[in-house]
């Protein structure tokens, strides 16, 4: 058997030369890079951020819907219960305060600004509750068709607000978790340095206090007229909106 030495193969003798390989390899790498980054979660933070903004937009939409109902509600009640001037004034002032609080993208990451916004909306919720409570003393008002329609719309809006706040809180939870855990924390520290924790809605102080019940001499019980704001951040779904 005769052994022949193996001679090196020159570049020009290859079926495809190195220059051709390099020319095709570059666009392939450009295509593979985004796919690799996507698999590593680089797009998750902006995706979560957009979800938070969409949920926040729905919260604002429902609060605006409630605000639009207040003037007609006040005018209707005033026609039957002029003596309840203090409560009617409180409702009007609370609505003005809630609409004057400025809201923009920075509000969601600013604890002080967000708490101011939530406090203004919670205050309006409280005085609206007192307004509806005093209407129980006016049978003619309770039978008024315009008032009944406004009351139904307001109750439906409050349910929608509850759902919108719950959905917003869930979007915030996912976003905040992403920027604090691996691999999202890496992208938040490098590519998305402006990413900051977003503020969720929390239960108001009033919702943490049990209502006070007093028993009069006749045995009937009366509950303190202080309105208790129900926590809207519970995972229990509210009644269907009307």
C-alpha positions in Angstrom: 0.0 0.0 0.0 1.4 3.4 -1.0 0.7 6.3 1.4 0.5 9.8 -0.1 1.0 13.0 1.9 -2.1 15.1 2.5 -1.6 18.5 1.0 -3.3 21.6 2.4 -6.3 22.8 0.3 -5.9 26.4 -0.9 -8.8 28.8 -0.4 -9.5 29.0 -4.1 -10.0 25.3 -4.2 -12.9 25.3 -1.7 -16.4 24.9 -3.1 -17.3 28.1 -1.3 -14.5 30.4 -0.4 -14.2 32.2 2.9 -15.2 35.6 1.5 -18.5 34.2 0.5 -19.1 32.7 3.9 -18.3 35.9 5.6 -20.7 37.8 3.3 -23.6 35.5 4.2 -22.7 35.2 7.9 -23.1 38.9 8.6 -26.8 39.2 7.7 -27.6 35.9 9.4 -26.0 37.3 12.6 -28.1 40.4 12.3 -31.2 38.4 12.1 -30.3 36.1 14.9 -29.3 38.8 17.3 -32.9 40.2 17.8 -34.2 36.7 18.2 -31.6 36.0 20.9 -32.3 39.2 22.7 -36.1 38.6 22.6 -35.6 35.1 24.0 -33.7 36.8 26.9 -36.7 39.0 27.8 -35.4 42.3 26.5 -38.9 43.2 25.2 -40.7 42.2 28.4 -40.2 45.5 30.3 -41.7 47.8 27.5 -44.5 45.3 27.0 -45.4 45.4 30.7 -45.0 49.1 30.7 -47.6 49.5 27.9 -50.0 47.2 29.8 -49.7 49.5 32.8 -50.4 52.5 30.7 -53.4 50.9 29.1 -54.8 49.8 32.5 -54.2 53.3 33.9 -56.1 54.8 30.9 -59.1 52.7 31.7 -59.0 53.9 35.4 -58.9 57.5 34.3 -61.7 56.9 31.8 -64.0 55.5 34.5 -63.2 58.3 37.0 -64.0 60.8 34.3 -67.3 59.0 33.7 -68.2 59.3 37.4 -67.1 63.0 37.4 -69.5 63.7 34.5 -72.4 62.2 36.4 -71.9 64.3 39.6 -73.3 67.7 38.4 -76.6 66.2 37.3 -76.9 64.1 40.5 -76.3 67.2 42.6 -78.8 69.2 40.7 -81.5 66.5 41.0 -80.9 66.0 44.8 -80.9 69.7 45.3 -84.4 70.0 43.9 -85.8 67.7 46.6 -83.4 68.2 49.5 -82.3 71.9 49.6 -81.7 71.6 53.3 -78.8 69.2 52.7 -76.7 72.1 51.5 -73.6 71.1 53.4 -73.4 67.7 51.8 -74.2 69.0 48.3 -71.4 71.6 48.7 -69.0 68.9 49.9 -69.7 66.8 46.8 -69.2 69.8 44.5 -65.9 70.7 46.2 -64.7 67.1 46.2 -65.4 66.8 42.4 -63.5 70.0 41.8 -60.6 68.8 43.8 -60.5 65.4 42.0 -60.5 67.0 38.6 -57.8 69.6 39.5 -55.2 67.0 40.4 -52.9 66.8 37.4 -52.1 63.4 36.1 -49.3 62.4 33.6 -46.9 59.5 33.0 -44.6 60.7 35.9 -47.5 60.4 38.4 -47.4 56.6 38.2 -43.8 56.5 39.5 -44.1 59.4 42.0 -45.5 58.1 45.3 -46.5 61.6 46.6 -48.3 62.6 43.4 -50.0 59.3 43.1 -51.2 59.3 46.7 -52.5 62.9 46.2 -54.5 61.6 43.2 -55.9 58.6 45.0 -56.8 60.7 48.1 -58.8 63.1 45.9 -60.7 60.3 44.3 -61.3 58.6 47.6 -62.7 61.8 49.1 -65.2 62.1 46.2 -66.2 58.5 46.8 -66.8 59.2 50.4 -69.0 62.3 49.9 -71.0 60.6 47.2 -71.7 57.8 49.6 -73.0 60.3 52.1 -75.1 62.0 49.5 -76.8 58.7 48.5 -77.3 57.9 52.2 -79.3 61.1 52.9 -81.6 60.4 49.9 -83.1 57.6 52.0 -84.9 60.4 54.0 -86.7 61.7 50.9 -89.3 59.3 49.4 -90.2 61.7 46.6 -86.6 61.9 45.5 -86.1 58.1 45.7 -89.1 57.7 43.3 -87.9 60.3 40.9 -87.0 58.6 37.5 -84.2 60.9 36.8 -82.6 60.3 40.1 -83.1 56.5 39.8 -81.4 56.6 36.4 -78.4 58.6 37.8 -78.1 56.4 40.8 -78.0 53.3 38.6 -75.4 54.9 36.4 -73.3 55.9 39.3 -73.5 52.4 40.9 -72.4 50.9 37.6 -69.6 53.3 37.3 -68.4 52.5 40.8 -68.3 48.9 39.8 -66.3 49.7 36.7 -63.9 51.8 38.7 -63.4 48.8 41.0 -62.6 46.5 38.1 -60.3 49.0 36.5 -58.3 49.6 39.6 -58.0 45.9 40.2 -56.8 45.3 36.6 -54.4 48.2 37.0 -52.9 46.8 40.2 -52.3 43.5 38.5 -50.5 45.2 35.6 -48.4 47.1 38.1 -47.6 43.9 40.0 -46.3 42.2 36.8 -44.3 45.3 35.8 -42.7 45.8 39.2 -41.9 42.2 39.5 -40.2 42.2 36.0 -37.8 45.1 36.8 -36.8 43.6 40.1 -36.2 40.0 39.1 -33.8 38.2 36.8 -33.4 38.7 33.8 -35.6 41.8 33.8 -33.4 43.5 36.5 -30.4 43.3 34.2 -32.2 45.0 31.3 -33.6 47.6 33.8 -30.1 48.4 34.9 -28.7 48.6 31.4 -31.1 49.2 28.5 -34.1 50.6 30.4 -32.4 52.7 33.1 -35.5 55.0 33.3 -37.7 52.1 34.4 -38.9 52.8 37.9 -41.4 51.0 40.2 -45.0 52.0 39.5 -47.4 52.9 42.3 -50.5 50.7 42.9 -53.8 51.7 44.4 -54.1 50.9 48.1 -57.0 50.6 50.4 -58.0 53.9 52.0 -57.6 54.5 55.7 -61.4 54.6 56.1 -61.8 51.1 54.7 -59.5 49.8 57.5 -61.9 51.0 60.2 -65.0 49.0 61.2 -68.2 51.0 61.3 -69.5 52.0 64.7 -72.9 50.6 65.7 -74.9 52.2 68.5 -78.0 50.7 70.1 -80.7 53.1 71.2 -83.2 52.6 74.0 -85.9 51.2 71.7 -83.6 48.4 70.7 -83.1 49.5 67.1 -79.5 49.8 65.9 -78.0 52.7 64.0 -74.7 52.7 62.2 -72.3 55.6 62.2 -73.0 57.8 59.2 -69.3 57.9 58.4 -68.9 56.4 55.0 -66.6 53.5 54.8 -64.8 53.2 51.5 -64.7 49.7 50.3 -61.2 48.4 49.3 -61.2 48.1 45.5 -58.0 46.1 45.4 -59.6 42.9 46.6 -59.4 40.0 44.2 -63.1 39.3 44.6 -64.9 40.4 41.5 -67.6 43.1 42.1 -71.1 42.8 40.9 -71.6 43.1 37.2 -71.7 46.7 36.0 -75.0 48.1 35.0 
